Amino acid sequence: MQITEHREGAKTVASLEGRLDTATAPDAESRLLALLDSGPVIADMEGVRYVSSAGLRVLLKAAKQAKNKGSAFSVCGLQPAVREVFEISGFDKIIPSHATRAEALAVG
């Protein structure tokens, strides 16, 4: 998994590419949690084709940490297979999800 990051105003966009699974979850978790130290984070998942339960745990942990810090964490660009996993697991009701990066950036 590759993660590239850049600032867009007060938010950090973390673009994830590859599989978010047991093998890649530890690195993804440490990167996303570290980014939350500097404010709201948007995980752009357009390049992610597969998310395992370990990957979902990483996203949930990031969302919880953001809430504890009074910040925000959201995802955008979910591919159909990943969106289906989000919906089946109920994560679409826990973590804000946006169709595009532009939509995610437009949210207050």
Residue pairs with C-beta under 8 A, 6 or more apart in sequence:
1 16
1 17
1 18
1 19
1 20
1 24
1 27
1 28
2 16
2 17
2 18
2 47
3 14
3 15
3 16
3 17
3 27
3 28
3 31
3 32
4 14
4 15
4 17
5 12
5 13
5 14
5 15
5 31
5 35
6 12
6 13
7 13
8 105
9 105
10 39
10 40
11 39
11 40
11 41
11 42
11 105
12 35
12 38
12 39
12 40
12 41
12 42
13 41
13 42
13 44
13 101
13 104
13 105
14 31
14 32
14 35
14 41
14 42
14 43
14 44
15 44
15 46
15 47
16 28
16 43
16 44
16 45
16 47
16 48
17 47
17 48
18 24
18 47
18 48
18 49
19 48
19 49
19 50
19 51
19 52
19 55
20 28
20 45
20 48
20 50
20 51
20 52
20 54
20 55
20 58
20 59
21 50
21 51
21 52
21 54
21 55
22 52
22 54
24 55
25 52
25 54
25 55
25 57
25 58
28 55
28 58
29 58
29 61
29 62
32 41
32 43
32 58
32 59
32 62
32 73
33 61
33 62
33 65
35 41
36 62
36 65
36 66
36 69
36 71
36 73
39 71
40 66
40 71
40 72
40 73
40 74
41 62
41 66
41 71
41 72
41 73
41 74
42 73
42 74
42 75
42 76
42 98
42 101
42 104
42 105
43 59
43 62
43 73
43 74
43 75
43 76
44 75
44 76
44 77
44 101
44 104
45 51
45 75
45 76
45 77
45 78
45 79
45 82
46 76
46 77
46 79
46 101
47 77
48 78
48 79
48 82
49 79
49 81
49 82
50 81
50 82
51 59
51 82
51 85
51 86
56 85
56 89
56 91
59 73
59 75
59 91
59 95
60 91
60 94
60 95
62 73
63 73
63 94
63 95
65 73
66 72
66 73
67 73
72 96
73 95
73 96
74 95
74 96
74 97
74 98
74 104
74 107
75 86
75 95
75 96
75 97
75 98
75 104
76 97
76 98
76 99
76 100
76 101
76 103
76 104
77 98
77 99
77 100
77 101
78 86
78 97
83 92
83 97
85 91
86 92
86 95
86 97
96 107
98 104
98 107
